């Protein structure tokens, strides 16, 4: 009974002490804390805050700058033959390779730096063989693999390798065109072999290579060449422009 009375008297006393310490603590914190942090200290505190996004200094108030969208051509031709971009599958395959190239800034600038040294030679040979000038973009695809590629896989038949024998390659392309009647078919046959294309054409009942089911590597080969032409034939349209003196001599 006496213990209960003593405990009953301690409860109000402890409550008063806790209340008093809380009031004094808040008053002390309010009195000792600075009303505002110096700019440098505030910036350091903001930077050090864990988990908080820090906007880089070079970004505007609207957020980071977005990459400009480059639309692929709506109409396109290669070697005088229209590319059927009104067909959804053709348009999507072309758009994929175009997107991969037009945003590969290092690769495009590398091509632009070197084209004045090499393309005039290819163009001259094309004129001599009476072949379309657009085939120079095939020469670029053959002689200039992607910069991030592990290495260029050499042709089994070296007569068709642009690096080793460009004249043989061009003559072979001319033969393929005479046999297949379409430059697009000549290009895919150059990649996977004339026999394979003729067999696929017969099996699928289709002479238009844009409508054929082709090996994925060959399909990408064709559309990559088309995309190279789209970007390099009008580089300023897509934001590429070399400063004076930047081209390789």
Phi and psi in degrees as a GROMACS rama.xvg file:
@    title "Ramachandran Plot"
@    xaxis  label "Phi"
@    yaxis  label "Psi"
@TYPE xy
-67.3698  -37.2273  UNK-2
-61.8328  -40.2745  UNK-3
-64.1568  -37.569  UNK-4
-67.3385  -40.1845  UNK-5
-65.6083  -40.5384  UNK-6
-64.8859  -37.2213  UNK-7
-65.8583  -29.747  UNK-8
-79.3679  -23.8416  UNK-9
-77.1327  -29.8036  UNK-10
-58.9551  -50.6731  UNK-11
-62.3662  -36.1567  UNK-12
-65.0544  -43.9724  UNK-13
-66.1581  -37.8798  UNK-14
-62.2506  -41.9558  UNK-15
-65.0447  -39.0246  UNK-16
-65.4933  -45.1101  UNK-17
-61.2604  -42.8593  UNK-18
-62.1436  -43.2248  UNK-19
-65.3884  -41.6326  UNK-20
-66.3777  -35.9276  UNK-21
-65.4201  -43.1014  UNK-22
-63.7427  -45.2848  UNK-23
-66.1185  -37.4812  UNK-24
-64.3232  -44.7238  UNK-25
-63.4729  -40.5363  UNK-26
-65.1969  -40.6095  UNK-27
-64.8499  -42.5169  UNK-28
-63.0799  -40.5682  UNK-29
-69.0177  -34.3183  UNK-30
-78.4179  -31.1419  UNK-31
-91.1181  -24.5694  UNK-32
-73.1152  136.851  UNK-33
-67.4342  145.747  UNK-34
-67.5059  -28.3629  UNK-35
-153.027  145.62  UNK-36
-82.7514  145.951  UNK-37
-59.0246  152.797  UNK-38
-54.3578  -44.283  UNK-39
-64.7038  -41.3793  UNK-40
-66.5911  -41.239  UNK-41
-62.7815  -39.9404  UNK-42
-66.5322  -40.1362  UNK-43
-65.233  -40.9921  UNK-44
-63.6789  -40.0434  UNK-45
-65.1763  -42.0917  UNK-46
-66.6419  -37.962  UNK-47
-80.9584  -9.62887  UNK-48
-61.2664  119.237  UNK-49
-67.4136  138.661  UNK-50
77.1311  4.99684  UNK-51
-99.2521  131.658  UNK-52
-69.8189  129.092  UNK-53
-109.146  117.68  UNK-54
-72.3102  125.759  UNK-55
-57.9185  151.227  UNK-56
-67.6103  -22.8868  UNK-57
-90.3373  9.62554  UNK-58
-100.384  145.94  UNK-59
-80.6005  175.466  UNK-60
-64.1228  -19.2951  UNK-61
-88.1374  1.52719  UNK-62
107.495  -175.655  UNK-63
-65.6823  148.26  UNK-64
-66.6236  138.093  UNK-65
-93.7343  146.896  UNK-66
-65.9231  134.109  UNK-67
-64.5254  138.362  UNK-68
-81.9964  129.89  UNK-69
-110.78  110.008  UNK-70
-78.9183  137.71  UNK-71
-69.6783  159.579  UNK-72
-59.304  144.383  UNK-73
-80.6239  -31.4386  UNK-74
-127.856  144.898  UNK-75
-156.513  149.175  UNK-76
-140.922  157.882  UNK-77
-140.096  126.588  UNK-78
55.1071  35.4507  UNK-79
79.4456  0.756442  UNK-80
-104.837  129.879  UNK-81
-67.5343  139.68  UNK-82
-90.7025  123.999  UNK-83
-74.5553  72.6479  UNK-84
-73.3731  -7.93834  UNK-85
-74.5618  -15.0671  UNK-86
-82.6851  128.43  UNK-87
-60.8154  -44.6153  UNK-88
-63.8713  -43.6088  UNK-89
-62.3959  -44.0342  UNK-90
-62.8186  -40.7096  UNK-91
-69.5133  -40.1949  UNK-92
-65.5081  -41.311  UNK-93
-66.2641  -43.471  UNK-94
-61.3562  -38.3507  UNK-95
-61.2038  -51.1573  UNK-96
-68.2491  -36.5084  UNK-97
-61.3564  -44.8328  UNK-98
-64.0934  -41.8768  UNK-99
-63.4646  -32.4371  UNK-100
-86.1174  -45.171  UNK-101
-65.6589  -26.135  UNK-102
-97.6243  1.85461  UNK-103
-90.3697  78.2848  UNK-104
-60.373  -41.6131  UNK-105
-60.8797  -44.7992  UNK-106
-64.9813  -45.9372  UNK-107
-62.9425  -44.3338  UNK-108
-66.2847  -32.4703  UNK-109
-64.3891  -42.9762  UNK-110
-62.3176  -45.7967  UNK-111
-62.317  -36.7909  UNK-112
-66.5202  -32.4287  UNK-113
-99.4501  -14.3803  UNK-114
-66.0651  -32.3073  UNK-115
-69.8225  -22.6985  UNK-116
-80.544  -37.0387  UNK-117
-107.466  -37.0159  UNK-118
-63.3619  -37.8862  UNK-119
-57.3898  -34.2016  UNK-120
-67.6646  -42.3981  UNK-121
-66.3636  -43.2755  UNK-122
-61.4904  -38.2353  UNK-123
-64.2051  -43.0646  UNK-124
-66.3033  -36.6619  UNK-125
-62.9438  -40.4466  UNK-126
-64.7649  -39.6073  UNK-127
-64.9468  -34.8805  UNK-128
-92.4985  3.25664  UNK-129
57.9097  47.3223  UNK-130
-113.593  154.906  UNK-131
-61.4555  142.136  UNK-132
-65.0244  -26.4178  UNK-133
-61.2281  -18.1454  UNK-134
-66.1588  -11.8834  UNK-135
-63.9392  -26.404  UNK-136
-74.0312  -29.8047  UNK-137
-65.6034  -40.5327  UNK-138
-60.9958  -37.8208  UNK-139
-64.4429  -45.4214  UNK-140
-62.4725  -35.7117  UNK-141
-76.3644  -44.5817  UNK-142
-87.9089  -19.6481  UNK-143
-124.972  82.1722  UNK-144
-67.1061  166.422  UNK-145
-54.1394  143.123  UNK-146
-60.2967  -29.6557  UNK-147
-93.9435  10.4012  UNK-148
-75.2351  148.555  UNK-149
-66.2146  -30.2485  UNK-150
166.102  151.672  UNK-151
-80.6911  124.988  UNK-152
-79.3525  119.675  UNK-153
-71.6847  147.803  UNK-154
-65.4884  146.778  UNK-155
-67.6037  -43.1025  UNK-156
-96.0526  101.241  UNK-157
-67.1282  -12.287  UNK-158
-64.1782  -21.1403  UNK-159
-103.866  10.2064  UNK-160
-90.2286  121.444  UNK-161
-62.4759  -32.7544  UNK-162
-70.8133  -34.1844  UNK-163
-95.0934  -35.3976  UNK-164
-151.218  77.7844  UNK-165
-61.3435  -35.7141  UNK-166
-63.4734  -41.5871  UNK-167
-63.8304  -39.4927  UNK-168
-63.0109  -44.1522  UNK-169
-67.0926  -41.0366  UNK-170
-63.0679  -39.7062  UNK-171
-64.6113  -41.4174  UNK-172
-60.7648  -40.8698  UNK-173
-61.3712  -40.2462  UNK-174
-64.4563  -41.1942  UNK-175
-62.5148  -39.8675  UNK-176
-66.1977  -41.7299  UNK-177
-63.6776  -32.0081  UNK-178
-82.0483  -36.8376  UNK-179
-102.184  -14.1916  UNK-180
72.694  -1.43647  UNK-181
-137.542  137.667  UNK-182
-68.7582  -35.312  UNK-183
-61.3313  -40.4531  UNK-184
-69.4016  -35.7824  UNK-185
-63.2126  -37.8359  UNK-186
-68.1338  -45.9677  UNK-187
-68.4397  -32.9799  UNK-188
-67.7776  -34.6456  UNK-189
-61.017  -32.1494  UNK-190
-82.5165  -44.8668  UNK-191
-116.138  -1.32141  UNK-192
106.674  138.415  UNK-193
-63.3241  -39.9467  UNK-194
-60.4903  -42.8307  UNK-195
-63.2428  -42.286  UNK-196
-67.4181  -40.5666  UNK-197
-65.2216  -37.9199  UNK-198
-66.6142  -42.702  UNK-199
-65.7708  -39.5433  UNK-200
-61.9452  -42.6288  UNK-201
-70.0574  -42.3698  UNK-202
-68.0128  -35.8518  UNK-203
-93.9965  -6.81974  UNK-204
62.1225  38.5271  UNK-205
-141.402  129.476  UNK-206
-102.059  -10.7008  UNK-207
-91.1185  115.282  UNK-208
-67.9696  -21.3466  UNK-209
-68.6714  -20.1998  UNK-210
-102.234  -7.89853  UNK-211
-80.4551  155.819  UNK-212
-85.6352  110.894  UNK-213
-111.022  160.612  UNK-214
-56.9746  139.463  UNK-215
-53.4752  -39.7341  UNK-216
-63.5619  -41.3585  UNK-217
-69.5852  -39.3655  UNK-218
-59.374  -46.7117  UNK-219
-66.8796  -33.9506  UNK-220
-59.7156  -46.3768  UNK-221
-62.8064  -49.9144  UNK-222
-72.8466  -26.0829  UNK-223
-65.8997  -41.4937  UNK-224
-63.1966  -42.9344  UNK-225
-60.7706  -41.9223  UNK-226
-67.4876  -37.1968  UNK-227
-60.5239  -43.6942  UNK-228
-62.3454  -44.6951  UNK-229
-57.0204  -42.2349  UNK-230
-81.5071  -46.9991  UNK-231
-76.1399  -22.3543  UNK-232
-77.0777  -17.0173  UNK-233
-150.42  63.1105  UNK-234
-64.5282  -34.733  UNK-235
-64.8203  -27.0443  UNK-236
-60.2796  -28.604  UNK-237
-108.258  16.828  UNK-238
89.1038  13.4375  UNK-239
-102.747  125.747  UNK-240
-154.885  118.864  UNK-241
-80.9576  135.34  UNK-242
-69.1929  160.47  UNK-243
-59.3077  132.751  UNK-244
87.5994  0.683262  UNK-245
-86.2554  -17.3132  UNK-246
-72.6059  144.086  UNK-247
-69.4354  132.898  UNK-248
